[in-house]
């Protein structure tokens, strides 16, 4: 079974020249890990999303 993680990048907190939409998954993961935005538990992620601890308007997500 391949375990997936949810990675998030706070788009207003990255360098202007970092293309978070078109970058490789590896680069995206590195940036997300630098910001500390990695979820392994889908339930925890969902709870934070529903309680608005995560600002969906400024965070770009990938499931990798």
Secondary structure, DSSP 8 states (H G I E B T S, - for coil): -----EEEEEGGGS-TT--TTTS-HHHHHHHHHHHT-EES-HHHHHHHHHTT-S-TTTEEEEE-
